[in-house]
Amino acid sequence: MTEHTPITLHGVMSPNVVKVAIMLEELALPYVLKHVALFNGEQFTPEFRKLNPVGKVPVIEDPALG
Ligand SMILES: N[C@@H](CCC(=O)N[C@@H](CS)C(=O)NCC(=O)O)C(=O)O
């Protein structure tokens, strides 16, 4: 089996993010959770807006997709 870099799930412990984590668990896809400090406005930083211009979580980064 080929080893893949895990998916990164950017988010917090909110229902919108947890439902994506449940999907990843159900699909048995390896992932790491990266906390986004919403109350500090991290979702509006230029770095985060490169991931999601809307400035919201959840965001999935899948290295397999480039
Ligand atoms: N329908 C959207 C909703 C995303 C959403 O509202 N995310 C909230 C957290 S659950 C968020 O990022 N809030 C930060 C903000 O709006 O600044 C989705 O599920 O993708």
PDB file of the backbone (N, CA, C, O) and the ligand in Angstrom, with CONECT records:
HET    LIG  A 101      20
ATOM      1  N   MET A   1       0.838  -1.194   0.000  1.00  0.00           N
ATOM      2  CA  MET A   1       0.000   0.000   0.000  1.00  0.00           C
ATOM      3  C   MET A   1       0.879   1.251   0.000  1.00  0.00           C
ATOM      4  O   MET A   1       1.884   1.302   0.709  1.00  0.00           O
ATOM      5  N   THR A   2       0.508   2.251  -0.785  1.00  0.00           N
ATOM      6  CA  THR A   2       1.290   3.476  -0.867  1.00  0.00           C
ATOM      7  C   THR A   2       0.982   4.381   0.325  1.00  0.00           C
ATOM      8  O   THR A   2      -0.174   4.569   0.703  1.00  0.00           O
ATOM      9  N   GLU A   3       2.054   4.937   0.909  1.00  0.00           N
ATOM     10  CA  GLU A   3       1.864   5.888   2.006  1.00  0.00           C
ATOM     11  C   GLU A   3       1.554   7.267   1.427  1.00  0.00           C
ATOM     12  O   GLU A   3       2.218   7.714   0.492  1.00  0.00           O
ATOM     13  N   HIS A   4       0.549   7.937   1.981  1.00  0.00           N
ATOM     14  CA  HIS A   4       0.208   9.281   1.532  1.00  0.00           C
ATOM     15  C   HIS A   4       0.347  10.240   2.699  1.00  0.00           C
ATOM     16  O   HIS A   4       0.112   9.879   3.852  1.00  0.00           O
ATOM     17  N   THR A   5       0.734  11.479   2.379  1.00  0.00           N
ATOM     18  CA  THR A   5       0.703  12.513   3.401  1.00  0.00           C
ATOM     19  C   THR A   5      -0.747  12.716   3.798  1.00  0.00           C
ATOM     20  O   THR A   5      -1.615  12.812   2.930  1.00  0.00           O
ATOM     21  N   PRO A   6      -1.030  12.784   5.101  1.00  0.00           N
ATOM     22  CA  PRO A   6      -2.437  12.878   5.502  1.00  0.00           C
ATOM     23  C   PRO A   6      -3.085  14.186   5.063  1.00  0.00           C
ATOM     24  O   PRO A   6      -2.422  15.201   4.850  1.00  0.00           O
ATOM     25  N   ILE A   7      -4.375  14.119   4.941  1.00  0.00           N
ATOM     26  CA  ILE A   7      -5.204  15.305   4.704  1.00  0.00           C
ATOM     27  C   ILE A   7      -5.107  16.202   5.932  1.00  0.00           C
ATOM     28  O   ILE A   7      -5.001  15.713   7.056  1.00  0.00           O
ATOM     29  N   THR A   8      -5.143  17.506   5.718  1.00  0.00           N
ATOM     30  CA  THR A   8      -5.245  18.438   6.840  1.00  0.00           C
ATOM     31  C   THR A   8      -6.657  19.008   6.874  1.00  0.00           C
ATOM     32  O   THR A   8      -7.142  19.564   5.888  1.00  0.00           O
ATOM     33  N   LEU A   9      -7.303  18.860   8.017  1.00  0.00           N
ATOM     34  CA  LEU A   9      -8.621  19.458   8.237  1.00  0.00           C
ATOM     35  C   LEU A   9      -8.428  20.681   9.124  1.00  0.00           C
ATOM     36  O   LEU A   9      -8.072  20.566  10.297  1.00  0.00           O
ATOM     37  N   HIS A  10      -8.668  21.846   8.546  1.00  0.00           N
ATOM     38  CA  HIS A  10      -8.526  23.104   9.285  1.00  0.00           C
ATOM     39  C   HIS A  10      -9.874  23.428   9.928  1.00  0.00           C
ATOM     40  O   HIS A  10     -10.902  23.452   9.251  1.00  0.00           O
ATOM     41  N   GLY A  11      -9.862  23.676  11.229  1.00  0.00           N
ATOM     42  CA  GLY A  11     -11.136  24.015  11.848  1.00  0.00           C
ATOM     43  C   GLY A  11     -11.103  24.103  13.351  1.00  0.00           C
ATOM     44  O   GLY A  11     -10.054  24.247  13.979  1.00  0.00           O
ATOM     45  N   VAL A  12     -12.285  24.012  13.897  1.00  0.00           N
ATOM     46  CA  VAL A  12     -12.504  24.062  15.352  1.00  0.00           C
ATOM     47  C   VAL A  12     -13.507  22.956  15.689  1.00  0.00           C
ATOM     48  O   VAL A  12     -13.963  22.234  14.802  1.00  0.00           O
ATOM     49  N   MET A  13     -13.847  22.828  16.967  1.00  0.00           N
ATOM     50  CA  MET A  13     -14.819  21.803  17.364  1.00  0.00           C
ATOM     51  C   MET A  13     -16.244  22.346  17.207  1.00  0.00           C
ATOM     52  O   MET A  13     -16.968  22.510  18.189  1.00  0.00           O
ATOM     53  N   SER A  14     -16.631  22.619  15.965  1.00  0.00           N
ATOM     54  CA  SER A  14     -17.994  23.080  15.683  1.00  0.00           C
ATOM     55  C   SER A  14     -18.679  22.034  14.814  1.00  0.00           C
ATOM     56  O   SER A  14     -18.001  21.232  14.172  1.00  0.00           O
ATOM     57  N   PRO A  15     -20.020  22.025  14.781  1.00  0.00           N
ATOM     58  CA  PRO A  15     -20.722  21.018  13.983  1.00  0.00           C
ATOM     59  C   PRO A  15     -20.292  21.004  12.519  1.00  0.00           C
ATOM     60  O   PRO A  15     -20.174  19.929  11.931  1.00  0.00           O
ATOM     61  N   ASN A  16     -20.055  22.166  11.915  1.00  0.00           N
ATOM     62  CA  ASN A  16     -19.649  22.200  10.507  1.00  0.00           C
ATOM     63  C   ASN A  16     -18.324  21.484  10.278  1.00  0.00           C
ATOM     64  O   ASN A  16     -18.101  20.896   9.220  1.00  0.00           O
ATOM     65  N   VAL A  17     -17.459  21.539  11.262  1.00  0.00           N
ATOM     66  CA  VAL A  17     -16.147  20.897  11.132  1.00  0.00           C
ATOM     67  C   VAL A  17     -16.232  19.431  11.557  1.00  0.00           C
ATOM     68  O   VAL A  17     -15.640  18.558  10.922  1.00  0.00           O
ATOM     69  N   VAL A  18     -16.966  19.170  12.626  1.00  0.00           N
ATOM     70  CA  VAL A  18     -17.052  17.792  13.135  1.00  0.00           C
ATOM     71  C   VAL A  18     -17.689  16.876  12.095  1.00  0.00           C
ATOM     72  O   VAL A  18     -17.298  15.715  11.980  1.00  0.00           O
ATOM     73  N   LYS A  19     -18.660  17.374  11.340  1.00  0.00           N
ATOM     74  CA  LYS A  19     -19.284  16.492  10.342  1.00  0.00           C
ATOM     75  C   LYS A  19     -18.287  16.087   9.258  1.00  0.00           C
ATOM     76  O   LYS A  19     -18.389  14.994   8.703  1.00  0.00           O
ATOM     77  N   VAL A  20     -17.330  16.952   8.954  1.00  0.00           N
ATOM     78  CA  VAL A  20     -16.285  16.584   7.987  1.00  0.00           C
ATOM     79  C   VAL A  20     -15.336  15.563   8.622  1.00  0.00           C
ATOM     80  O   VAL A  20     -14.902  14.618   7.963  1.00  0.00           O
ATOM     81  N   ALA A  21     -15.018  15.758   9.902  1.00  0.00           N
ATOM     82  CA  ALA A  21     -14.166  14.780  10.600  1.00  0.00           C
ATOM     83  C   ALA A  21     -14.849  13.414  10.622  1.00  0.00           C
ATOM     84  O   ALA A  21     -14.189  12.390  10.447  1.00  0.00           O
ATOM     85  N   ILE A  22     -16.154  13.393  10.834  1.00  0.00           N
ATOM     86  CA  ILE A  22     -16.898  12.120  10.828  1.00  0.00           C
ATOM     87  C   ILE A  22     -16.800  11.466   9.451  1.00  0.00           C
ATOM     88  O   ILE A  22     -16.606  10.254   9.349  1.00  0.00           O
ATOM     89  N   MET A  23     -16.933  12.263   8.398  1.00  0.00           N
ATOM     90  CA  MET A  23     -16.806  11.713   7.039  1.00  0.00           C
ATOM     91  C   MET A  23     -15.424  11.088   6.835  1.00  0.00           C
ATOM     92  O   MET A  23     -15.309   9.979   6.313  1.00  0.00           O
ATOM     93  N   LEU A  24     -14.371  11.812   7.253  1.00  0.00           N
ATOM     94  CA  LEU A  24     -13.008  11.297   7.071  1.00  0.00           C
ATOM     95  C   LEU A  24     -12.811  10.009   7.862  1.00  0.00           C
ATOM     96  O   LEU A  24     -12.166   9.072   7.391  1.00  0.00           O
ATOM     97  N   GLU A  25     -13.380   9.971   9.082  1.00  0.00           N
ATOM     98  CA  GLU A  25     -13.296   8.750   9.904  1.00  0.00           C
ATOM     99  C   GLU A  25     -14.023   7.610   9.207  1.00  0.00           C
ATOM    100  O   GLU A  25     -13.505   6.496   9.133  1.00  0.00           O
ATOM    101  N   GLU A  26     -15.209   7.877   8.700  1.00  0.00           N
ATOM    102  CA  GLU A  26     -15.999   6.822   8.052  1.00  0.00           C
ATOM    103  C   GLU A  26     -15.301   6.285   6.804  1.00  0.00           C
ATOM    104  O   GLU A  26     -15.413   5.102   6.482  1.00  0.00           O
ATOM    105  N   LEU A  27     -14.585   7.159   6.108  1.00  0.00           N
ATOM    106  CA  LEU A  27     -13.853   6.742   4.909  1.00  0.00           C
ATOM    107  C   LEU A  27     -12.475   6.182   5.244  1.00  0.00           C
ATOM    108  O   LEU A  27     -11.743   5.740   4.359  1.00  0.00           O
ATOM    109  N   ALA A  28     -12.126   6.204   6.541  1.00  0.00           N
ATOM    110  CA  ALA A  28     -10.818   5.709   7.017  1.00  0.00           C
ATOM    111  C   ALA A  28      -9.664   6.427   6.324  1.00  0.00           C
ATOM    112  O   ALA A  28      -8.634   5.825   6.020  1.00  0.00           O
ATOM    113  N   LEU A  29      -9.852   7.716   6.080  1.00  0.00           N
ATOM    114  CA  LEU A  29      -8.788   8.520   5.474  1.00  0.00           C
ATOM    115  C   LEU A  29      -7.962   9.170   6.577  1.00  0.00           C
ATOM    116  O   LEU A  29      -8.517   9.827   7.457  1.00  0.00           O
ATOM    117  N   PRO A  30      -6.635   8.995   6.542  1.00  0.00           N
ATOM    118  CA  PRO A  30      -5.806   9.626   7.561  1.00  0.00           C
ATOM    119  C   PRO A  30      -5.845  11.156   7.441  1.00  0.00           C
ATOM    120  O   PRO A  30      -5.767  11.711   6.345  1.00  0.00           O
ATOM    121  N   TYR A  31      -5.967  11.816   8.590  1.00  0.00           N
ATOM    122  CA  TYR A  31      -6.011  13.281   8.558  1.00  0.00           C
ATOM    123  C   TYR A  31      -5.450  13.835   9.865  1.00  0.00           C
ATOM    124  O   TYR A  31      -5.413  13.157  10.892  1.00  0.00           O
ATOM    125  N   VAL A  32      -5.026  15.068   9.787  1.00  0.00           N
ATOM    126  CA  VAL A  32      -4.620  15.790  10.992  1.00  0.00           C
ATOM    127  C   VAL A  32      -5.518  17.015  11.103  1.00  0.00           C
ATOM    128  O   VAL A  32      -5.906  17.617  10.103  1.00  0.00           O
ATOM    129  N   LEU A  33      -5.833  17.363  12.335  1.00  0.00           N
ATOM    130  CA  LEU A  33      -6.680  18.533  12.578  1.00  0.00           C
ATOM    131  C   LEU A  33      -5.799  19.722  12.935  1.00  0.00           C
ATOM    132  O   LEU A  33      -4.993  19.662  13.863  1.00  0.00           O
ATOM    133  N   LYS A  34      -5.967  20.799  12.184  1.00  0.00           N
ATOM    134  CA  LYS A  34      -5.208  22.026  12.495  1.00  0.00           C
ATOM    135  C   LYS A  34      -6.192  23.061  13.010  1.00  0.00           C
ATOM    136  O   LYS A  34      -7.108  23.481  12.304  1.00  0.00           O
ATOM    137  N   HIS A  35      -5.982  23.463  14.256  1.00  0.00           N
ATOM    138  CA  HIS A  35      -6.898  24.427  14.875  1.00  0.00           C
ATOM    139  C   HIS A  35      -6.766  25.802  14.239  1.00  0.00           C
ATOM    140  O   HIS A  35      -5.654  26.280  14.016  1.00  0.00           O
ATOM    141  N   VAL A  36      -7.882  26.434  13.948  1.00  0.00           N
ATOM    142  CA  VAL A  36      -7.907  27.802  13.419  1.00  0.00           C
ATOM    143  C   VAL A  36      -8.521  28.690  14.498  1.00  0.00           C
ATOM    144  O   VAL A  36      -9.659  28.470  14.915  1.00  0.00           O
ATOM    145  N   ALA A  37      -7.781  29.675  14.942  1.00  0.00           N
ATOM    146  CA  ALA A  37      -8.220  30.525  16.055  1.00  0.00           C
ATOM    147  C   ALA A  37      -9.219  31.566  15.548  1.00  0.00           C
ATOM    148  O   ALA A  37      -8.869  32.719  15.297  1.00  0.00           O
ATOM    149  N   LEU A  38     -10.482  31.123  15.404  1.00  0.00           N
ATOM    150  CA  LEU A  38     -11.517  32.005  14.843  1.00  0.00           C
ATOM    151  C   LEU A  38     -11.701  33.267  15.679  1.00  0.00           C
ATOM    152  O   LEU A  38     -11.910  34.350  15.131  1.00  0.00           O
ATOM    153  N   PHE A  39     -11.625  33.134  17.004  1.00  0.00           N
ATOM    154  CA  PHE A  39     -11.877  34.297  17.870  1.00  0.00           C
ATOM    155  C   PHE A  39     -10.738  35.318  17.790  1.00  0.00           C
ATOM    156  O   PHE A  39     -10.888  36.465  18.210  1.00  0.00           O
ATOM    157  N   ASN A  40      -9.604  34.883  17.245  1.00  0.00           N
ATOM    158  CA  ASN A  40      -8.494  35.818  17.021  1.00  0.00           C
ATOM    159  C   ASN A  40      -8.442  36.301  15.577  1.00  0.00           C
ATOM    160  O   ASN A  40      -7.546  37.057  15.202  1.00  0.00           O
ATOM    161  N   GLY A  41      -9.410  35.861  14.764  1.00  0.00           N
ATOM    162  CA  GLY A  41      -9.470  36.318  13.375  1.00  0.00           C
ATOM    163  C   GLY A  41      -8.497  35.630  12.439  1.00  0.00           C
ATOM    164  O   GLY A  41      -8.190  36.148  11.366  1.00  0.00           O
ATOM    165  N   GLU A  42      -8.004  34.447  12.847  1.00  0.00           N
ATOM    166  CA  GLU A  42      -7.028  33.743  12.003  1.00  0.00           C
ATOM    167  C   GLU A  42      -7.607  33.409  10.628  1.00  0.00           C
ATOM    168  O   GLU A  42      -6.864  33.276   9.656  1.00  0.00           O
ATOM    169  N   GLN A  43      -8.933  33.272  10.545  1.00  0.00           N
ATOM    170  CA  GLN A  43      -9.571  32.910   9.262  1.00  0.00           C
ATOM    171  C   GLN A  43      -9.498  34.049   8.240  1.00  0.00           C
ATOM    172  O   GLN A  43      -9.765  33.842   7.056  1.00  0.00           O
ATOM    173  N   PHE A  44      -9.137  35.243   8.697  1.00  0.00           N
ATOM    174  CA  PHE A  44      -9.064  36.390   7.782  1.00  0.00           C
ATOM    175  C   PHE A  44      -7.631  36.744   7.397  1.00  0.00           C
ATOM    176  O   PHE A  44      -7.396  37.728   6.696  1.00  0.00           O
ATOM    177  N   THR A  45      -6.681  35.944   7.856  1.00  0.00           N
ATOM    178  CA  THR A  45      -5.282  36.226   7.486  1.00  0.00           C
ATOM    179  C   THR A  45      -5.064  35.885   6.012  1.00  0.00           C
ATOM    180  O   THR A  45      -5.765  35.035   5.463  1.00  0.00           O
ATOM    181  N   PRO A  46      -4.101  36.540   5.375  1.00  0.00           N
ATOM    182  CA  PRO A  46      -3.817  36.233   3.964  1.00  0.00           C
ATOM    183  C   PRO A  46      -3.484  34.756   3.755  1.00  0.00           C
ATOM    184  O   PRO A  46      -3.860  34.176   2.737  1.00  0.00           O
ATOM    185  N   GLU A  47      -2.780  34.141   4.715  1.00  0.00           N
ATOM    186  CA  GLU A  47      -2.409  32.722   4.589  1.00  0.00           C
ATOM    187  C   GLU A  47      -3.669  31.850   4.550  1.00  0.00           C
ATOM    188  O   GLU A  47      -3.786  30.944   3.725  1.00  0.00           O
ATOM    189  N   PHE A  48      -4.616  32.143   5.464  1.00  0.00           N
ATOM    190  CA  PHE A  48      -5.829  31.313   5.484  1.00  0.00           C
ATOM    191  C   PHE A  48      -6.692  31.592   4.264  1.00  0.00           C
ATOM    192  O   PHE A  48      -7.302  30.677   3.710  1.00  0.00           O
ATOM    193  N   ARG A  49      -6.747  32.843   3.845  1.00  0.00           N
ATOM    194  CA  ARG A  49      -7.589  33.174   2.675  1.00  0.00           C
ATOM    195  C   ARG A  49      -7.075  32.538   1.383  1.00  0.00           C
ATOM    196  O   ARG A  49      -7.810  32.413   0.404  1.00  0.00           O
ATOM    197  N   LYS A  50      -5.788  32.136   1.396  1.00  0.00           N
ATOM    198  CA  LYS A  50      -5.297  31.368   0.237  1.00  0.00           C
ATOM    199  C   LYS A  50      -5.974  30.002   0.201  1.00  0.00           C
ATOM    200  O   LYS A  50      -6.191  29.438  -0.871  1.00  0.00           O
ATOM    201  N   LEU A  51      -6.308  29.468   1.390  1.00  0.00           N
ATOM    202  CA  LEU A  51      -6.989  28.170   1.471  1.00  0.00           C
ATOM    203  C   LEU A  51      -8.477  28.314   1.190  1.00  0.00           C
ATOM    204  O   LEU A  51      -9.069  27.487   0.497  1.00  0.00           O
ATOM    205  N   ASN A  52      -9.077  29.366   1.729  1.00  0.00           N
ATOM    206  CA  ASN A  52     -10.507  29.623   1.538  1.00  0.00           C
ATOM    207  C   ASN A  52     -10.744  31.132   1.533  1.00  0.00           C
ATOM    208  O   ASN A  52     -10.760  31.765   2.589  1.00  0.00           O
ATOM    209  N   PRO A  53     -10.927  31.703   0.347  1.00  0.00           N
ATOM    210  CA  PRO A  53     -11.111  33.155   0.242  1.00  0.00           C
ATOM    211  C   PRO A  53     -12.311  33.671   1.042  1.00  0.00           C
ATOM    212  O   PRO A  53     -12.368  34.850   1.391  1.00  0.00           O
ATOM    213  N   VAL A  54     -13.269  32.783   1.331  1.00  0.00           N
ATOM    214  CA  VAL A  54     -14.451  33.183   2.106  1.00  0.00           C
ATOM    215  C   VAL A  54     -14.102  33.394   3.586  1.00  0.00           C
ATOM    216  O   VAL A  54     -14.828  34.084   4.302  1.00  0.00           O
ATOM    217  N   GLY A  55     -12.992  32.801   4.044  1.00  0.00           N
ATOM    218  CA  GLY A  55     -12.568  32.986   5.431  1.00  0.00           C
ATOM    219  C   GLY A  55     -13.390  32.201   6.423  1.00  0.00           C
ATOM    220  O   GLY A  55     -13.715  32.701   7.499  1.00  0.00           O
ATOM    221  N   LYS A  56     -13.734  30.967   6.070  1.00  0.00           N
ATOM    222  CA  LYS A  56     -14.511  30.120   6.987  1.00  0.00           C
ATOM    223  C   LYS A  56     -13.902  28.725   7.051  1.00  0.00           C
ATOM    224  O   LYS A  56     -13.218  28.277   6.131  1.00  0.00           O
ATOM    225  N   VAL A  57     -14.173  28.056   8.165  1.00  0.00           N
ATOM    226  CA  VAL A  57     -13.836  26.645   8.305  1.00  0.00           C
ATOM    227  C   VAL A  57     -15.130  25.841   8.189  1.00  0.00           C
ATOM    228  O   VAL A  57     -16.197  26.400   8.444  1.00  0.00           O
ATOM    229  N   PRO A  58     -15.093  24.582   7.823  1.00  0.00           N
ATOM    230  CA  PRO A  58     -13.918  23.747   7.603  1.00  0.00           C
ATOM    231  C   PRO A  58     -13.256  23.972   6.247  1.00  0.00           C
ATOM    232  O   PRO A  58     -13.880  24.402   5.277  1.00  0.00           O
ATOM    233  N   VAL A  59     -11.952  23.658   6.229  1.00  0.00           N
ATOM    234  CA  VAL A  59     -11.187  23.589   4.978  1.00  0.00           C
ATOM    235  C   VAL A  59     -10.414  22.276   4.993  1.00  0.00           C
ATOM    236  O   VAL A  59      -9.810  21.908   6.001  1.00  0.00           O
ATOM    237  N   ILE A  60     -10.440  21.585   3.876  1.00  0.00           N
ATOM    238  CA  ILE A  60      -9.636  20.369   3.716  1.00  0.00           C
ATOM    239  C   ILE A  60      -8.514  20.670   2.741  1.00  0.00           C
ATOM    240  O   ILE A  60      -8.729  21.225   1.663  1.00  0.00           O
ATOM    241  N   GLU A  61      -7.303  20.285   3.151  1.00  0.00           N
ATOM    242  CA  GLU A  61      -6.139  20.339   2.249  1.00  0.00           C
ATOM    243  C   GLU A  61      -5.704  18.905   1.999  1.00  0.00           C
ATOM    244  O   GLU A  61      -5.296  18.198   2.921  1.00  0.00           O
ATOM    245  N   ASP A  62      -5.794  18.488   0.758  1.00  0.00           N
ATOM    246  CA  ASP A  62      -5.416  17.116   0.404  1.00  0.00           C
ATOM    247  C   ASP A  62      -4.175  17.151  -0.481  1.00  0.00           C
ATOM    248  O   ASP A  62      -4.269  17.524  -1.651  1.00  0.00           O
ATOM    249  N   PRO A  63      -3.012  16.769   0.054  1.00  0.00           N
ATOM    250  CA  PRO A  63      -1.773  16.807  -0.733  1.00  0.00           C
ATOM    251  C   PRO A  63      -1.863  15.957  -1.993  1.00  0.00           C
ATOM    252  O   PRO A  63      -1.162  16.221  -2.970  1.00  0.00           O
ATOM    253  N   ALA A  64      -2.715  14.944  -1.980  1.00  0.00           N
ATOM    254  CA  ALA A  64      -2.845  14.075  -3.154  1.00  0.00           C
ATOM    255  C   ALA A  64      -3.435  14.837  -4.336  1.00  0.00           C
ATOM    256  O   ALA A  64      -3.275  14.417  -5.482  1.00  0.00           O
ATOM    257  N   LEU A  65      -4.111  15.946  -4.075  1.00  0.00           N
ATOM    258  CA  LEU A  65      -4.733  16.748  -5.133  1.00  0.00           C
ATOM    259  C   LEU A  65      -3.814  17.863  -5.614  1.00  0.00           C
ATOM    260  O   LEU A  65      -4.151  18.596  -6.544  1.00  0.00           O
ATOM    261  N   GLY A  66      -2.641  17.990  -4.973  1.00  0.00           N
ATOM    262  CA  GLY A  66      -1.673  18.997  -5.387  1.00  0.00           C
ATOM    263  C   GLY A  66      -1.975  20.367  -4.854  1.00  0.00           C
ATOM    264  O   GLY A  66      -1.236  21.313  -5.128  1.00  0.00           O
TER     265      GLY A  66
HETATM  266  N1  LIG A 101     -21.844  26.369   5.150  1.00  0.00           N
HETATM  267  C1  LIG A 101     -20.497  26.607   5.599  1.00  0.00           C
HETATM  268  C2  LIG A 101     -20.486  27.214   6.971  1.00  0.00           C
HETATM  269  C3  LIG A 101     -19.109  27.420   7.498  1.00  0.00           C
HETATM  270  C4  LIG A 101     -19.124  28.252   8.759  1.00  0.00           C
HETATM  271  O1  LIG A 101     -20.065  29.002   9.029  1.00  0.00           O
HETATM  272  N2  LIG A 101     -18.060  28.133   9.532  1.00  0.00           N
HETATM  273  C5  LIG A 101     -17.926  28.896  10.734  1.00  0.00           C
HETATM  274  C6  LIG A 101     -17.527  27.990  11.912  1.00  0.00           C
HETATM  275  S1  LIG A 101     -18.662  26.652  12.109  1.00  0.00           S
HETATM  276  C7  LIG A 101     -16.814  29.903  10.579  1.00  0.00           C
HETATM  277  O2  LIG A 101     -15.827  29.651   9.922  1.00  0.00           O
HETATM  278  N3  LIG A 101     -16.982  31.070  11.214  1.00  0.00           N
HETATM  279  C8  LIG A 101     -15.971  32.076  11.220  1.00  0.00           C
HETATM  280  C9  LIG A 101     -16.421  33.347  10.590  1.00  0.00           C
HETATM  281  O3  LIG A 101     -17.519  33.379   9.990  1.00  0.00           O
HETATM  282  O4  LIG A 101     -15.679  34.325  10.712  1.00  0.00           O
HETATM  283  C10 LIG A 101     -19.720  25.302   5.557  1.00  0.00           C
HETATM  284  O5  LIG A 101     -20.096  24.325   6.245  1.00  0.00           O
HETATM  285  O6  LIG A 101     -18.755  25.256   4.831  1.00  0.00           O
CONECT  266  267
CONECT  267  266  268  283
CONECT  268  267  269
CONECT  269  268  270
CONECT  270  269  271  272
CONECT  271  270
CONECT  272  270  273
CONECT  273  272  274  276
CONECT  274  273  275
CONECT  275  274
CONECT  276  273  277  278
CONECT  277  276
CONECT  278  276  279
CONECT  279  278  280
CONECT  280  279  281  282
CONECT  281  280
CONECT  282  280
CONECT  283  267  284  285
CONECT  284  283
CONECT  285  283
END
